[in-house]
Amino acid sequence: MGSTADADWAEYYRRVKDRPPRPLVVRAAEISDQPGTAVDLGCGDGTETVFLLERGWAVTAVDLEPAALELTSQRAGESAALSTEAADLAAYQPAQADLILASASLPFVAPEFFTGLWERLRGALSARGLLAVHLFGDQDSWAQGESAVAGMTFHTRSEVEALLTGFEVLQLQEQEFDGPSGRGPKHWHRFDIIARNNRGQN
Ligand SMILES: C[S@@+](CC[C@H](N)C(=O)[O-])C[C@H]1O[C@@H](n2cnc3c(N)ncnc32)[C@H](O)[C@@H]1O
């Protein structure tokens, strides 16, 4: 069985760094009335952070890997609107933000830390702030069997819906497809979620 500990993220950043920004961040920016403060959790190669900076957002890019933060800073051209934080999401407390983005990163947090992290993200959203996240589904290759990856969190559809209780759900797209990954070809099961904080003033 694989483990999150054996991921080669530096190789991943090299492989994907010329990719376009993910539709999740493009859609979240479109939905927002105006740019504000954003947190990019698990920023990786920095593509989404740079996309937001170019559209006037002030972004805190967060990752466990120093290489991710170096690459993101380099690609942002030392933008004054960028701050970076090296942190483990398992214990991370974001500052209040208008957009919390977690693109292909939250599933890499182990189940025992996931609920606490989700509550901290919810609590850090400004009034009417947006949460834009990918979660991985229970039919994903990495969830079970020979290709299982230890230390990751997967959700059933009903668990995803329960997490979104109290949010205004603007997008809940569930996809299953076969495709490449850093660990070879796999079956992907992913939820692409954009939800608005509906709990009034923070
Ligand atoms: C698949 S990459 C996603 C990068 C980028 N957000 C994207 O959409 O392609 C996952 C990123 O999450 C980071 N990551 C994984 N586990 C983490 C953790 N516990 N705390 C902080 N970052 C983590 C990895 O270092 C990596 O940069």
The ligand as an SDF file (V2000), in Angstrom:
LIG
                    3D

 27 29  0  0  0  0  0  0  0  0999 V2000
   -1.9810   17.3480   -5.8950 C   0  0  0  0  0  0  0  0  0  0  0  0
   -1.1040   18.7160   -5.2860 S   0  0  0  0  0  0  0  0  0  0  0  0
   -2.2410   20.0270   -5.6870 C   0  0  0  0  0  0  0  0  0  0  0  0
   -1.5110   21.2920   -6.0380 C   0  0  0  0  0  0  0  0  0  0  0  0
   -2.4050   22.3770   -6.6310 C   0  0  0  0  0  0  0  0  0  0  0  0
   -3.2830   22.9400   -5.6210 N   0  0  0  0  0  0  0  0  0  0  0  0
   -3.2130   21.8450   -7.7920 C   0  0  0  0  0  0  0  0  0  0  0  0
   -4.4090   22.1190   -7.8580 O   0  0  0  0  0  0  0  0  0  0  0  0
   -2.6470   21.1760   -8.6500 O   0  0  0  0  0  0  0  0  0  0  0  0
   -1.3070   18.6130   -3.5150 C   0  0  0  0  0  0  0  0  0  0  0  0
   -0.5200   19.6650   -2.7610 C   0  0  0  0  0  0  0  0  0  0  0  0
   -0.9200   19.6020   -1.4010 O   0  0  0  0  0  0  0  0  0  0  0  0
    0.2300   19.6590   -0.5910 C   0  0  0  0  0  0  0  0  0  0  0  0
   -0.0670   18.9450    0.6460 N   0  0  0  0  0  0  0  0  0  0  0  0
   -0.3420   17.6160    0.7880 C   0  0  0  0  0  0  0  0  0  0  0  0
   -0.5700   17.3270    2.0770 N   0  0  0  0  0  0  0  0  0  0  0  0
   -0.4570   18.4890    2.7610 C   0  0  0  0  0  0  0  0  0  0  0  0
   -0.5920   18.8570    4.1200 C   0  0  0  0  0  0  0  0  0  0  0  0
   -0.9030   17.9520    5.0540 N   0  0  0  0  0  0  0  0  0  0  0  0
   -0.3940   20.1400    4.4650 N   0  0  0  0  0  0  0  0  0  0  0  0
   -0.0890   21.0780    3.5430 C   0  0  0  0  0  0  0  0  0  0  0  0
    0.0430   20.8000    2.2160 N   0  0  0  0  0  0  0  0  0  0  0  0
   -0.1390   19.5220    1.8450 C   0  0  0  0  0  0  0  0  0  0  0  0
    1.3310   18.9870   -1.3930 C   0  0  0  0  0  0  0  0  0  0  0  0
    2.6060   19.3920   -0.9600 O   0  0  0  0  0  0  0  0  0  0  0  0
    0.9790   19.4420   -2.8040 C   0  0  0  0  0  0  0  0  0  0  0  0
    1.6450   20.6320   -3.1280 O   0  0  0  0  0  0  0  0  0  0  0  0
  1  2  1  0
  2  3  1  0
  2 10  1  0
  3  4  1  0
  4  5  1  0
  5  6  1  0
  5  7  1  0
  7  8  2  0
  7  9  1  0
 10 11  1  0
 11 12  1  0
 11 26  1  0
 12 13  1  0
 13 14  1  0
 13 24  1  0
 14 15  1  0
 14 23  1  0
 15 16  2  0
 16 17  1  0
 17 18  1  0
 17 23  2  0
 18 19  1  0
 18 20  2  0
 20 21  1  0
 21 22  2  0
 22 23  1  0
 24 25  1  0
 24 26  1  0
 26 27  1  0
M  CHG  2   2   1   9  -1
M  END
$$$$
